[in-house]
Amino acid sequence: MVTCVFNYIFLYIIKNRVYWPGAAYFTFITGISMLMFHVIYLLNSYLFEPHFSPILFWDRLFQIATTTGLAFYAYPIIKRLDILFKPEIPTEVHGELNG
């Protein structure tokens, strides 16, 4: 959980400084997110666990590469789902004061 919180804070800072809509940004931020997740996970494991996680360089590199590569192709699907389930914003607000 600590790993996800640190990763979220890092990505939130990046998004507030650099953002552009589209699949390229989504793929870029997914790659950075995966890289940071593994780095922070290994660091937290080394600092807080008595038997820390093995590095497994090729396995982690494979996970980062496949997730980043698939993110580009998943973006249109996620975009369609976002449009499909996005709630409509009411044009008029009706309440007790407005009748």
Secondary structure, DSSP 8 states (H G I E B T S, - for coil): -HHHHHHHHHHHHHHHH----SHHHHHHHHHHHHHHHHHHHHHHHHHH-SS-----HHHHHHHHHHHHHHHHHHHHHHHHHHHHH-----SS---TTT-
